Amino acid sequence: MTIITMTDDNWSDIVGESDSLLVSFSSPHCPPCRAAEPALEQLGQELADRLKVAKINVWEHSELASSLGIMATPAFVLFRGGEPTNKMVGYQSKDALFGTIQGWMDVK
C-alpha cells in the first residue's frame, strides 16, 4: 500500500471511512519528515489489512494542522473510528511508530 496523500478536500472522507488511520503531518522541506517516509511506507505495507497510512503537507493545509494542535513537524496522529487517539511529535523510527501502533491497536 502506498501512502495516501490527504488534502482539505479529501480529509473528512478519508478520516471518516478509516477504522484505523495513521496520519503524518509533514513538510517537503523538513529532513526528519522525509526520513520518516520509508518507515511509513513499510508500515502501510505490513499492516495494510488493519491500518491506512496517510500524509498531509502542513504548509498547504495549515488550518487543518492547526485545528489538531500540530505545531511542529513531523507529527504523527493515530485515528480510530474518525477520532484522534494518540499524537507523536518529532522523528519516529519504524520501530517507535510500530510500538505505539501495537499498543493502540493490539497489533501482533
C-alpha positions as CSV (number, residue, x, y, z in Angstrom):
1,M,0.0,0.0,0.0
2,T,1.3,3.5,-0.8
3,I,0.9,6.4,1.5
4,I,-2.4,8.3,0.9
5,T,-2.0,12.0,0.2
6,M,-4.5,14.0,2.2
7,T,-5.9,17.5,1.4
8,D,-8.5,19.7,2.9
9,D,-10.9,18.3,0.2
10,N,-10.5,14.6,1.0
11,W,-9.7,14.8,4.7
12,S,-13.2,14.2,6.0
13,D,-13.8,11.3,3.7
14,I,-10.6,9.5,4.5
15,V,-10.8,10.0,8.2
16,G,-14.5,9.1,8.3
17,E,-14.0,6.0,6.2
18,S,-11.0,4.6,8.0
19,D,-11.4,2.4,11.1
20,S,-7.6,2.8,11.8
21,L,-5.5,5.6,10.3
22,L,-2.0,6.9,10.9
23,V,-1.5,10.5,9.5
24,S,1.9,12.1,9.1
25,F,1.8,15.8,9.3
26,S,4.9,16.9,7.3
27,S,6.6,19.4,5.1
28,P,8.6,18.7,2.0
29,H,11.4,21.0,3.4
30,C,11.7,19.0,6.6
31,P,14.6,16.5,6.7
32,P,13.1,14.4,9.6
33,C,9.8,14.3,7.7
34,R,11.5,12.9,4.6
35,A,13.5,10.4,6.7
36,A,10.3,9.0,8.2
37,E,8.6,8.3,4.8
38,P,10.3,4.8,4.3
39,A,9.0,3.7,7.7
40,L,5.5,4.9,6.8
41,E,5.6,3.0,3.6
42,Q,6.8,-0.1,5.3
43,L,4.0,0.1,8.0
44,G,1.5,0.7,5.3
45,Q,2.5,-2.5,3.6
46,E,2.9,-4.6,6.7
47,L,-0.3,-3.5,8.3
48,A,-2.4,-2.9,5.1
49,D,-5.2,-5.1,6.3
50,R,-5.6,-3.2,9.6
51,L,-4.2,0.3,9.1
52,K,-4.3,3.1,6.5
53,V,-1.3,5.4,6.3
54,A,-1.6,8.9,5.1
55,K,0.3,12.2,4.9
56,I,-0.6,15.8,4.7
57,N,1.5,18.8,3.9
58,V,1.2,21.3,6.7
59,W,2.4,24.2,4.5
60,E,-0.5,23.7,2.1
61,H,-3.1,22.8,4.8
62,S,-2.0,24.8,7.8
63,E,-5.5,25.5,9.2
64,L,-6.3,21.8,9.4
65,A,-3.0,21.1,11.1
66,S,-3.6,23.9,13.5
67,S,-7.1,22.7,14.3
68,L,-5.5,19.4,15.5
69,G,-2.8,21.2,17.6
70,I,0.0,20.4,15.2
71,M,2.8,22.9,15.9
72,A,5.9,21.1,14.8
73,T,6.8,18.5,12.1
74,P,6.9,15.7,11.7
75,A,3.9,14.9,13.8
76,F,2.0,11.6,13.7
77,V,-1.6,11.3,14.7
78,L,-3.4,8.0,15.1
79,F,-7.1,8.0,14.4
80,R,-9.6,5.3,15.4
81,G,-13.1,5.5,14.2
82,G,-12.5,9.0,13.0
83,E,-11.2,10.4,16.3
84,P,-7.6,11.2,17.1
85,T,-6.4,8.9,19.8
86,N,-2.6,9.4,20.0
87,K,-0.1,12.1,18.8
88,M,3.7,11.8,18.5
89,V,5.9,14.7,17.6
90,G,9.4,14.6,16.1
91,Y,11.1,11.9,14.0
92,Q,9.9,8.4,14.8
93,S,11.6,5.3,13.6
94,K,9.6,2.4,12.2
95,D,10.0,0.5,15.5
96,A,8.8,3.5,17.5
97,L,5.8,4.0,15.3
98,F,5.0,0.3,15.3
99,G,5.4,0.1,19.1
100,T,2.8,2.9,19.5
101,I,0.5,1.4,17.0
102,Q,0.9,-2.0,18.5
103,G,-0.2,-0.7,21.9
104,W,-3.0,1.3,20.4
105,M,-4.4,-1.4,18.1
106,D,-3.2,-4.5,19.9
107,V,-1.4,-5.5,16.7
108,K,0.8,-8.6,16.8
